[in-house]
């Protein structure tokens, strides 16, 4: 049985993460007939929510943030009408064991000096650290060659960074942004983070976080798609696809969720708050003019044998990619343990604290729900959840004395083993363009060639690039990729 879209041009988008959603929203807005297929019962990909069995609250798998420089994520959010759910701040608080705080962020000076007053006042660094950081930041502003074989760790040694500058800035701030240790990060991508967050303009480093759980945020995206006539099918896995040369159409085969002539409809999804699709029968097909494969690299790798010939070079590129994990620890206390919305925790194994009670006002305000995040979390992979929670409870009072007297009400540990793709030196040669090696087919995903590391911004950029490529095939040259923030300040710096 086939599901053929009569109106045209039509496009099937496989994958309901940020890449697929940004592509689908852009194409639906300009009038294409869009069908989005997602194998899971919720949208958002690696940025999702689930219902915690203990508290009953809808919680995110991990805290996801955007920055002012993330122009394509915010363009996607504006298009879908959910951008007002993002709360912004230009301050990052660093806390040392014992509670001493340092605040980084923008001041009134023009870029790239806008962060200097707070940086100079930060007690987390002594004068030797500040001189080293000024030297290192200046060197990165002068440029790091794209495709360099040098790691961030090698670059830091070459530019004589102090141990504390490495631990408290480069490892925590930059390595957290790239989700890896400096020994594994390409120096060119570290320079890209510096350029975008700290140099381009005062607005670039502003940090934004959702006021609502991600499931609610993406429910708004789903409603936008429905309002534009798009069809969103959850719980729908793709088995393969073939190109019909005679009809010039893509035929996508669905794996199905049930056999026989019927079956009960899938129930409302409690993770995302969205409505799941009706049951799909194995062998059912979807026909469209265009195909956008918005999948993580490993999912596309598994699908390649079931796509037309010609994907061997793409398979070779995929084989060079690897995942880097993130750990998040969710803790509920019977009282408020801090006045902060978020903080960087220095000299500990937990890197960031997000106070969800303060960040998401819809939650109970008489107790603290906090999330601790560990980037580059491979060392936690084999640690039991109970031990991780125990470590967190021992760590928190070092920064927030009120946590010592607080009673733990509930907890949850989420290990995202496939949180991001790695950005070691020379990884760009393994990142394909949006054009797929088949007619009228395109790729999207944070791992394709966007110039950005594994972020929601890279995913949204890839979706807009794929959508632009589809439109060009129809004769429409509309630009969908959002412009970078303009450089505003005293210096014009080199790009990668």
QUINORRA-V290355 format. One record per residue. N is the residue number from 1. RES is the residue in three letters. D_LAST is the distance of its C-alpha to the last C-alpha in Angstrom with 1 decimal. Layout:
BEGIN
n=(N,N)
res=(RES,RES)
d_last=(D_LAST,D_LAST)
END
This chain:
BEGIN
n=(1,2,3,4,5,6,7,8,9,10,11,12,13,14,15,16,17,18,19,20,21,22,23,24,25,26,27,28,29,30,31,32,33,34,35,36,37,38,39,40,41,42,43,44,45,46,47,48,49,50,51,52,53,54,55,56,57,58,59,60,61,62,63,64,65,66,67,68,69,70,71,72,73,74,75,76,77,78,79,80,81,82,83,84,85,86,87,88,89,90,91,92,93,94,95,96,97,98,99,100,101,102,103,104,105,106,107,108,109,110,111,112,113,114,115,116,117,118,119,120,121,122,123,124,125,126,127,128,129,130,131,132,133,134,135,136,137,138,139,140,141,142,143,144,145,146,147,148,149,150,151,152,153,154,155,156,157,158,159,160,161,162,163,164,165,166,167,168,169,170,171,172,173,174,175,176,177,178,179,180,181,182,183,184,185,186,187,188,189,190,191,192,193,194,195,196,197,198,199,200,201,202,203,204,205,206,207,208,209,210,211,212,213,214,215,216,217,218,219,220,221,222,223,224,225,226,227,228,229,230,231,232,233,234,235,236,237,238,239,240,241,242,243,244,245,246,247,248,249,250,251,252,253,254,255,256,257,258,259,260,261,262,263,264,265,266,267,268,269,270,271,272,273,274,275,276,277,278,279,280,281,282,283,284,285,286,287,288,289,290,291,292,293,294,295,296,297,298,299,300,301,302,303,304,305,306,307,308,309,310,311,312,313,314,315,316,317,318,319,320,321,322,323,324,325,326,327,328,329,330,331,332,333,334,335,336,337,338,339,340,341,342,343,344,345,346,347,348,349,350,351,352,353,354,355,356,357,358,359,360,361,362,363,364,365,366,367,368,369,370,371,372,373,374,375,376,377,378,379,380,381,382,383,384,385,386,387,388,389,390,391,392,393,394,395,396,397,398,399,400,401,402,403,404,405,406,407,408,409,410,411,412,413,414,415,416,417,418,419,420,421,422,423,424,425,426,427,428,429,430,431,432,433,434,435,436,437,438,439,440,441,442,443,444,445,446,447,448,449,450,451,452,453,454,455,456,457,458,459,460,461,462,463,464,465,466,467,468,469,470,471,472,473,474,475,476,477,478,479,480,481,482,483,484,485,486,487,488,489,490,491,492,493,494,495,496)
res=(UNK,UNK,UNK,UNK,UNK,UNK,UNK,UNK,UNK,UNK,UNK,UNK,UNK,UNK,UNK,UNK,UNK,UNK,UNK,UNK,UNK,UNK,UNK,UNK,UNK,UNK,UNK,UNK,UNK,UNK,UNK,UNK,UNK,UNK,UNK,UNK,UNK,UNK,UNK,UNK,UNK,UNK,UNK,UNK,UNK,UNK,UNK,UNK,UNK,UNK,UNK,UNK,UNK,UNK,UNK,UNK,UNK,UNK,UNK,UNK,UNK,UNK,UNK,UNK,UNK,UNK,UNK,UNK,UNK,UNK,UNK,UNK,UNK,UNK,UNK,UNK,UNK,UNK,UNK,UNK,UNK,UNK,UNK,UNK,UNK,UNK,UNK,UNK,UNK,UNK,UNK,UNK,UNK,UNK,UNK,UNK,UNK,UNK,UNK,UNK,UNK,UNK,UNK,UNK,UNK,UNK,UNK,UNK,UNK,UNK,UNK,UNK,UNK,UNK,UNK,UNK,UNK,UNK,UNK,UNK,UNK,UNK,UNK,UNK,UNK,UNK,UNK,UNK,UNK,UNK,UNK,UNK,UNK,UNK,UNK,UNK,UNK,UNK,UNK,UNK,UNK,UNK,UNK,UNK,UNK,UNK,UNK,UNK,UNK,UNK,UNK,UNK,UNK,UNK,UNK,UNK,UNK,UNK,UNK,UNK,UNK,UNK,UNK,UNK,UNK,UNK,UNK,UNK,UNK,UNK,UNK,UNK,UNK,UNK,UNK,UNK,UNK,UNK,UNK,UNK,UNK,UNK,UNK,UNK,UNK,UNK,UNK,UNK,UNK,UNK,UNK,UNK,UNK,UNK,UNK,UNK,UNK,UNK,UNK,UNK,UNK,UNK,UNK,UNK,UNK,UNK,UNK,UNK,UNK,UNK,UNK,UNK,UNK,UNK,UNK,UNK,UNK,UNK,UNK,UNK,UNK,UNK,UNK,UNK,UNK,UNK,UNK,UNK,UNK,UNK,UNK,UNK,UNK,UNK,UNK,UNK,UNK,UNK,UNK,UNK,UNK,UNK,UNK,UNK,UNK,UNK,UNK,UNK,UNK,UNK,UNK,UNK,UNK,UNK,UNK,UNK,UNK,UNK,UNK,UNK,UNK,UNK,UNK,UNK,UNK,UNK,UNK,UNK,UNK,UNK,UNK,UNK,UNK,UNK,UNK,UNK,UNK,UNK,UNK,UNK,UNK,UNK,UNK,UNK,UNK,UNK,UNK,UNK,UNK,UNK,UNK,UNK,UNK,UNK,UNK,UNK,UNK,UNK,UNK,UNK,UNK,UNK,UNK,UNK,UNK,UNK,UNK,UNK,UNK,UNK,UNK,UNK,UNK,UNK,UNK,UNK,UNK,UNK,UNK,UNK,UNK,UNK,UNK,UNK,UNK,UNK,UNK,UNK,UNK,UNK,UNK,UNK,UNK,UNK,UNK,UNK,UNK,UNK,UNK,UNK,UNK,UNK,UNK,UNK,UNK,UNK,UNK,UNK,UNK,UNK,UNK,UNK,UNK,UNK,UNK,UNK,UNK,UNK,UNK,UNK,UNK,UNK,UNK,UNK,UNK,UNK,UNK,UNK,UNK,UNK,UNK,UNK,UNK,UNK,UNK,UNK,UNK,UNK,UNK,UNK,UNK,UNK,UNK,UNK,UNK,UNK,UNK,UNK,UNK,UNK,UNK,UNK,UNK,UNK,UNK,UNK,UNK,UNK,UNK,UNK,UNK,UNK,UNK,UNK,UNK,UNK,UNK,UNK,UNK,UNK,UNK,UNK,UNK,UNK,UNK,UNK,UNK,UNK,UNK,UNK,UNK,UNK,UNK,UNK,UNK,UNK,UNK,UNK,UNK,UNK,UNK,UNK,UNK,UNK,UNK,UNK,UNK,UNK,UNK,UNK,UNK,UNK,UNK,UNK,UNK,UNK,UNK,UNK,UNK,UNK,UNK,UNK,UNK,UNK,UNK,UNK,UNK,UNK,UNK,UNK,UNK,UNK,UNK,UNK,UNK,UNK,UNK,UNK,UNK,UNK,UNK,UNK,UNK,UNK,UNK,UNK,UNK,UNK,UNK,UNK,UNK,UNK,UNK,UNK,UNK,UNK,UNK,UNK,UNK,UNK,UNK,UNK,UNK,UNK,UNK,UNK)
d_last=(49.7,46.8,45.0,44.3,42.6,44.8,42.7,39.7,37.0,36.5,33.7,33.9,31.0,31.2,29.9,30.3,27.3,24.8,23.2,26.7,27.9,25.2,25.8,29.5,29.7,27.8,30.0,33.2,32.6,32.5,35.7,35.0,37.3,35.2,36.3,34.2,35.3,34.6,36.3,36.6,38.9,36.2,32.9,29.6,28.7,27.5,28.0,31.8,35.0,38.2,41.7,42.4,45.9,47.1,46.2,46.0,42.9,40.0,37.0,33.4,32.3,29.6,28.3,25.4,23.5,21.2,19.4,19.4,15.8,17.0,18.1,19.0,21.1,22.9,23.3,24.8,27.0,28.2,29.1,31.1,32.7,31.8,29.3,32.2,32.4,29.2,30.1,27.6,27.4,25.3,26.9,26.2,29.2,29.2,32.6,33.9,36.9,39.9,38.3,36.7,33.9,30.8,29.1,25.4,24.2,23.9,26.5,27.5,25.3,22.5,18.8,17.4,21.0,22.2,22.2,23.7,27.4,27.5,25.3,27.8,30.7,29.5,32.2,30.2,28.7,30.7,29.9,28.6,26.1,25.1,24.6,22.5,20.3,20.0,19.0,16.4,14.9,14.9,13.2,10.2,10.3,10.2,6.8,6.5,6.1,5.0,8.6,10.1,13.7,13.9,15.0,14.7,18.4,18.0,15.4,17.8,20.7,19.2,18.6,22.1,21.8,25.3,26.6,27.1,23.7,22.4,25.0,25.1,21.5,18.9,21.1,22.5,19.9,16.5,18.2,20.3,17.4,16.2,19.9,20.0,20.9,18.5,19.9,18.6,15.0,11.9,10.5,6.9,8.4,10.5,7.9,6.9,10.7,11.3,9.4,11.2,14.4,15.2,13.7,13.4,17.1,20.2,20.5,17.2,18.5,21.9,23.0,25.1,27.6,30.2,33.7,35.2,34.8,32.1,35.1,36.4,33.1,32.7,36.4,35.6,33.0,35.7,38.1,35.8,35.5,39.3,39.8,37.9,40.1,37.7,39.2,37.7,39.2,38.7,40.2,39.4,38.0,37.0,38.8,37.3,36.8,38.0,37.5,40.8,40.6,43.8,43.1,39.3,38.8,37.1,39.7,38.3,40.7,41.1,42.1,44.5,45.8,49.6,52.1,55.3,56.1,55.1,54.2,53.5,50.6,47.6,47.9,45.9,42.7,42.9,39.4,37.8,40.9,40.4,43.0,42.8,43.4,46.8,47.5,46.0,48.1,46.7,46.5,45.8,43.2,41.0,40.6,37.9,36.2,32.6,31.2,28.1,27.5,25.7,26.3,24.7,23.9,27.2,29.3,28.0,28.7,32.3,32.7,31.6,35.0,36.6,34.5,35.1,34.4,31.1,29.0,28.9,25.3,24.2,26.5,24.9,21.4,23.1,24.8,21.7,21.0,22.8,23.6,23.2,26.1,26.7,30.2,31.8,35.3,37.3,40.2,43.0,45.1,48.4,47.2,44.3,42.6,40.0,39.3,35.5,33.6,30.9,30.0,28.0,30.6,30.1,31.5,32.6,31.8,31.3,28.0,28.4,31.5,31.8,35.2,35.8,39.1,37.4,34.4,36.6,39.8,41.6,42.3,45.3,44.8,47.5,45.6,42.1,40.0,36.9,34.1,32.6,29.2,28.1,24.6,24.2,28.0,29.0,31.7,33.4,33.8,37.3,38.5,41.1,40.6,43.6,42.2,38.8,40.7,42.9,40.0,38.6,42.0,42.2,38.8,39.1,42.0,40.0,37.9,40.3,43.9,45.3,44.0,46.7,49.5,47.9,49.2,46.8,47.8,45.5,42.3,39.9,37.3,34.5,32.6,29.7,29.2,26.7,24.9,21.2,19.6,18.0,14.3,15.2,13.2,12.7,13.8,11.7,14.3,16.9,15.7,17.8,17.4,19.9,22.5,24.9,27.0,30.1,31.4,30.6,28.7,25.2,23.2,21.8,20.8,18.0,17.4,16.7,13.5,12.3,8.7,10.6,12.7,16.5,17.5,19.8,17.0,15.6,19.2,20.0,17.1,18.3,21.8,21.1,19.4,22.5,24.8,23.4,23.9,27.5,28.2,27.2,29.8,32.4,31.7,30.1,26.8,26.4,22.8,22.4,18.8,18.6,16.5,14.0,15.7,15.8,14.6,18.0,19.1,19.3,15.8,13.1,9.9,6.8,3.8,0.0)
END
